[in-house]
Amino acid sequence: MKTKTLILSALGVATVGLIAGCANMALSDAEVDAGVQAALKSSFSDKGQAKVDRLQQDAVQQACSSDKAPPAEVGAKLEAEQLATIKWPAGDTGGEAWLGDWKQGEKLAQNGRGATWSDPVGSKNGGNCYNCHQVTKAEISFGTIGPSLYHYGKLRGVSDPAAPGSQAIVKYTWGKLYNAKAYNACSGMPRFGHEKLLDEGQIRDLMALLLDPKSPVNAD
């Protein structure tokens, strides 16, 4: 189902009627899109830190707002553009220096609050990882939109994040957390760093949760 169809459904029958004019009128995709945008702009207003500019899609979001994936060459171009936005930690060498505190990372993974109109401006957001992934063996309730992250580092052979052989996985993990669309243009994963949802210290803590051998993610 196309994204715009979902939006139309959410707006309700009355709004659809206003957009369509009448049931028998055939509208082009451009006309429907224009009607949807007009309805959205008339239905939302700034409130707290939640501003209406959140309705504006960037190029990668526009390309993926369809029931069909963008052509391979378009996807590759968008991914390259997203990759260029990633800010790597100082040194850009990977390893243990990119890891923070897995205990803080565990708290972040379980915290789904943040970025709503009622949250104070400047307050830190959670990662909400359990909403889409299994993270530890002990967790009995988790989402399945994304793959299980249990044994994330262990399955990838990261017994020592500082070892030269682990640097590629460490760097990839940072990039995936910072901007997942750099690796899959239509990924549904939040672009935590790119959208400034999490700061560098929080990303380091999630890195530790995923890669530190002592983390419950990598425990038996």
C-alpha positions in Angstrom: 0.0 0.0 0.0 1.4 3.4 -1.0 2.4 5.8 1.8 0.0 8.4 0.5 -2.9 5.9 0.7 -2.0 5.4 4.4 -2.0 9.1 4.9 -5.3 9.5 3.2 -6.8 6.8 5.4 -5.4 8.5 8.5 -6.9 11.8 7.5 -10.3 10.3 7.3 -13.1 10.0 4.8 -14.1 13.7 5.1 -10.6 14.9 4.1 -10.5 12.4 1.2 -13.8 13.8 0.0 -12.4 17.3 0.1 -9.3 16.3 -1.9 -11.2 14.3 -4.5 -14.0 16.7 -4.9 -16.4 13.9 -5.9 -16.2 10.2 -6.1 -16.3 10.1 -9.9 -13.5 12.6 -10.4 -10.2 11.1 -11.6 -7.2 12.8 -10.1 -3.6 12.5 -11.1 -0.9 11.4 -8.6 0.4 15.0 -8.5 -3.1 16.3 -7.7 -3.6 13.8 -4.9 -0.2 14.6 -3.5 -0.9 18.3 -3.6 -4.3 17.7 -1.8 -2.6 15.6 0.8 0.0 18.2 1.5 -2.6 20.9 1.7 -4.6 18.8 4.2 -1.6 18.1 6.3 -0.6 21.8 6.4 -4.1 22.8 7.5 -4.3 20.0 10.1 -1.0 20.5 12.0 0.6 23.5 13.8 3.8 24.1 15.8 3.5 22.9 19.3 6.4 22.9 21.7 9.5 21.5 19.9 7.3 19.6 17.4 7.3 21.9 14.4 5.4 21.5 11.1 8.7 21.3 9.3 8.8 17.7 10.3 6.3 17.2 7.5 8.9 18.1 4.9 10.6 15.1 3.3 14.1 15.1 2.1 15.2 13.3 -1.1 15.6 9.9 0.3 12.3 10.0 2.1 10.5 11.1 -1.0 12.1 8.3 -3.1 11.0 5.7 -0.5 7.4 6.9 0.0 5.9 4.4 -2.4 4.9 0.8 -2.6 7.9 0.3 -5.0 11.5 0.6 -4.2 13.4 3.3 -6.1 15.5 2.0 -9.1 18.8 0.5 -8.1 20.9 3.4 -9.5 18.7 5.9 -7.6 19.0 3.9 -4.4 22.8 3.7 -4.8 23.1 7.5 -5.3 20.9 8.2 -2.3 22.9 5.8 -0.1 26.2 7.5 -1.2 24.8 10.9 -0.3 23.6 9.6 3.1 27.0 8.0 3.8 28.6 11.4 3.2 26.6 12.9 6.1 27.9 10.5 8.7 30.1 12.1 11.4 32.7 9.6 12.6 34.3 9.9 16.0 37.6 11.6 16.4 40.4 9.5 14.9 38.2 7.6 12.5 40.0 4.3 13.2 37.3 2.2 14.9 38.0 0.1 18.0 37.4 0.3 21.6 37.6 4.1 21.7 34.2 4.2 19.9 32.5 2.4 22.7 30.9 4.0 25.8 29.1 2.4 28.7 26.9 -0.6 27.8 24.9 -0.2 31.0 23.9 3.3 29.8 23.3 1.8 26.4 20.9 -0.7 27.9 18.9 2.1 29.5 18.8 3.9 26.1 17.6 0.8 24.3 14.6 0.5 26.7 13.8 4.2 26.7 11.3 5.3 24.1 10.6 8.8 25.2 11.7 12.0 23.5 11.1 14.6 20.7 7.4 15.0 21.4 5.8 18.4 21.9 5.6 17.9 25.6 9.3 17.0 26.1 11.4 20.0 27.3 13.6 21.4 24.5 17.1 20.1 25.0 16.1 17.0 26.9 17.8 13.8 25.8 15.9 11.2 23.8 15.8 7.4 24.2 16.8 4.9 21.5 13.6 2.8 21.7 15.6 -0.2 20.3 13.2 -2.8 21.9 10.4 -1.4 19.8 11.9 -3.0 16.7 14.5 -5.5 17.9 15.2 -8.3 20.3 18.3 -7.0 22.1 19.0 -9.4 25.0 18.0 -12.9 25.9 16.2 -11.8 29.1 13.8 -9.5 27.3 10.4 -11.2 26.7 8.7 -8.4 24.9 10.2 -6.8 21.8 9.3 -5.7 18.3 10.2 -7.8 15.2 10.2 -5.0 12.5 14.0 -5.3 12.6 16.3 -8.3 13.0 17.3 -9.7 16.4 20.4 -8.0 17.8 21.1 -10.7 20.4 24.7 -11.8 20.1 25.3 -8.9 17.6 29.0 -8.7 18.3 29.5 -12.3 19.1 28.1 -13.5 15.8 30.4 -11.1 14.0 33.5 -12.3 15.8 34.0 -9.2 17.9 35.7 -10.6 21.0 37.9 -7.5 21.2 36.5 -4.3 19.7 40.0 -2.8 19.7 41.5 -5.7 17.6 42.3 -4.6 13.9 40.1 -7.4 12.6 37.1 -5.8 14.4 37.5 -2.3 13.0 35.2 -2.9 9.9 32.3 -4.1 12.0 32.8 -1.3 14.6 32.8 1.3 11.9 29.8 -0.2 10.1 27.8 -0.3 13.4 28.6 3.3 14.1 27.4 4.3 10.6 24.3 2.2 10.9 23.3 3.9 14.1 24.2 7.4 12.8 22.4 7.1 9.5 20.9 3.7 8.5 19.9 5.0 5.1 23.5 5.1 4.1 23.4 1.3 3.9 19.7 0.9 2.8 18.1 3.9 1.3 14.6 2.8 2.4 15.5 1.5 5.8 12.8 2.1 8.4 15.5 2.6 11.1 15.7 6.1 12.6 18.7 8.2 11.5 19.8 8.8 15.1 22.9 10.9 14.5 21.8 12.5 11.2 18.5 13.7 12.8 20.2 14.7 16.1 18.0 12.3 18.0 20.9 11.0 19.9 24.2 12.7 20.6 27.7 11.2 20.1 27.9 10.0 23.7 24.6 8.2 23.5 25.7 6.5 20.2 28.9 5.4 21.9 26.8 3.8 24.7 24.6 1.9 22.2 27.8 0.8 20.4 29.0 -0.7 23.7 25.7 -2.4 24.2 26.1 -4.1 20.8 29.8 -4.8 20.8 31.2 -5.0 24.3 31.8 -8.7 25.1 30.6 -8.0 28.7 27.2 -6.6 27.5 24.1 -8.7 27.9 23.7 -8.6 24.2 26.7 -10.8 23.8 26.1 -13.0 26.9 25.1 -16.6 26.6 
